[in-house]
Amino acid sequence: MGYTAELRPDAPKSSARFGFTWPSKISLLCGVLSTPLSASVVVIGGGPAGLLAAERLAEAGHQVTLYEAQATVGRKFLVAGHGGFNLTNSEPLPDFAPRYGLQRTQFAEYLNYFSPNDLRQWAAALGINTFEGTSGRIFPTEEHKPAQLLRAWVERLQQLNVQLFTKHRWLGVTPNNGLLLRDEATGREMETQAAATVLALGGASWAKTGSDGRWASILEHIGIQCVAFAPSNCGAEVPWSAFFREKVGRAPLKNIALRCGTDTARGELMLTDYGVEGTPVYALTPALRAALAHNSTAQLVLDLKPDLSDAQLLEKLRKPRGGKSLATFLQQTLRLATPVPTLLREVAPAEALATPEALARLLRQVPLPVTSLRPLDEAISTAGGVAWEEVDEHLMLRRRPGTFVAGEMLDWEAPTGGYLLQGCFSTGAWVARGVHRWLTQQQ
Ligand SMILES: Cc1cc2nc3c(=O)[nH]c(=O)nc-3n(C[C@H](O)[C@H](O)[C@H](O)COP(=O)(O)OP(=O)(O)OC[C@H]3O[C@@H](n4cnc5c(N)ncnc54)[C@H](O)[C@@H]3O)c2cc1C
């Protein structure tokens, strides 16, 4: 059994350790503070990975305390909700696991343990039904907002007696092997001991949600190797001319294919004043990052008509143009509207538009030179984090037995489409299993 103690001897008596009463559902979401209790399992980080680990551990009968640095839990989860709230994906597991790239083998195991179906059932048990949208993406039904899911989830944690402390930042470990925390409301520091700890501190983007990656230096300080953070699922910068930026601004190109090296992605590309963004760009960020590591420019190649064969494309372009402008001709024959002609003139010399053959080649391979990825803080997710060599098969830190790591803070990345949240849920469930097993062995 653990204990919680204030470290600063001058701390006011009013911050006595006990006497915690469970706050109401609303006050929990608003981050009402109380004083930490002793705990057998401490979870740090109130994102989806930490909340699910806490829930599963409490269900297994453990006394769980969760600390969150922000005033409310699940801030990035709610941000994810603004953009469509894509909870998971219906893709079959053999295709799902490779979405996690080099970590596909481990993720196959985590996904088997807590699958996309399990996630849907879990949401349904909280009263949130889901449906399958286009390309297999799974969303909560129209009437269910992300905040509703989060509220129901916190209520569920409340029923399970999970102690939740917001505005409590984890600062590191103490010489006694304890956890050092700071109450952000009072500035008081305190130490708590736990039989097992789950770290679920998130990645390093959208710092305003609390996922600031500051934990990496804490872990490095105690000898845990972390891979440098890098933006994933983010926009890419293309050096447009001032004319193009002004004329085009923001414009979508629907139903395109985008290539970087040997990787290809389909979807809707968004031209922006800084370059390009959208699902296909996000999916290609690992390839772009790799290319930019060796060269000052990475090449994206845009296919504006991926559903037409070369012969079909050429046939359409060979139709007599008459006196029509390029813009009218492309619109009428290929349904390529503005800003396509402006884009073609921006990136290719006049001769590339001069003949049907040259134009067919260009429409198939519009070159988009990328000079960099957008800044880390803007990215939907981050690559980098706790190195895989640092954790065992239960996601327990090898150098710190009893401390487990879940969610985006591990060094993995996956495309958008529900794979990110699913990865966080599955690793959250997996560490709960690992903690349970560890505590059982310690008895
Ligand atoms: C704009 C946007 C849209 C997205 N859309 C989707 C989507 O549709 N589908 C999808 O699958 N994914 C989406 N994601 C990604 C998804 O939200 C994240 O992958 C997921 O929230 C990560 O979960 P996590 O639990 O690992 O970490 P987080 O959700 O980042 O939670 C970590 C928590 O730890 C807390 N914390 C950090 N340091 C400390 C500390 N020292 N002490 C105490 N607490 C600390 C943070 O405050 C935070 O609350 C989106 C992300 C963004 C930014």
The ligand as a Gaussian input file, in Angstrom:
#p B3LYP/6-31G(d) Opt

LIG

0 1
 C       -6.662000      18.014000     -34.246000
 C       -6.596000      16.562000     -33.881000
 C       -7.522000      15.695000     -34.399000
 C       -7.433000      14.327000     -34.114000
 N       -8.364000      13.489000     -34.633000
 C       -8.286000      12.168000     -34.397000
 C       -9.254000      11.275000     -34.916000
 O      -10.264000      11.692000     -35.519000
 N       -9.072000       9.937000     -34.722000
 C       -7.994000       9.456000     -34.042000
 O       -7.853000       8.236000     -33.936000
 N       -7.102000      10.288000     -33.453000
 C       -7.210000      11.622000     -33.623000
 N       -6.312000      12.466000     -33.045000
 C       -5.204000      11.906000     -32.234000
 C       -5.650000      11.519000     -30.810000
 O       -6.405000      12.566000     -30.243000
 C       -4.407000      11.228000     -29.957000
 O       -3.621000      10.255000     -30.615000
 C       -4.779000      10.730000     -28.577000
 O       -5.512000      11.704000     -27.869000
 C       -3.533000      10.367000     -27.766000
 O       -3.975000       9.782000     -26.572000
 P       -3.027000       9.621000     -25.320000
 O       -3.878000       9.141000     -24.203000
 O       -1.825000       8.845000     -25.680000
 O       -2.490000      11.094000     -25.003000
 P       -3.265000      12.490000     -24.825000
 O       -4.665000      12.417000     -25.316000
 O       -2.353000      13.481000     -25.448000
 O       -3.318000      12.652000     -23.251000
 C       -2.144000      12.790000     -22.482000
 C       -2.521000      13.504000     -21.211000
 O       -1.394000      13.535000     -20.342000
 C       -1.374000      14.776000     -19.672000
 N       -0.013000      15.050000     -19.221000
 C        1.080000      15.302000     -19.985000
 N        2.152000      15.512000     -19.196000
 C        1.728000      15.371000     -17.913000
 C        2.389000      15.435000     -16.645000
 N        3.702000      15.678000     -16.536000
 N        1.658000      15.221000     -15.518000
 C        0.304000      14.935000     -15.611000
 N       -0.365000      14.867000     -16.783000
 C        0.343000      15.079000     -17.916000
 C       -1.841000      15.752000     -20.720000
 O       -2.345000      16.940000     -20.155000
 C       -2.917000      14.948000     -21.454000
 O       -4.207000      15.167000     -20.937000
 C       -6.402000      13.838000     -33.274000
 C       -5.483000      14.735000     -32.713000
 C       -5.585000      16.085000     -33.005000
 C       -4.588000      17.034000     -32.376000

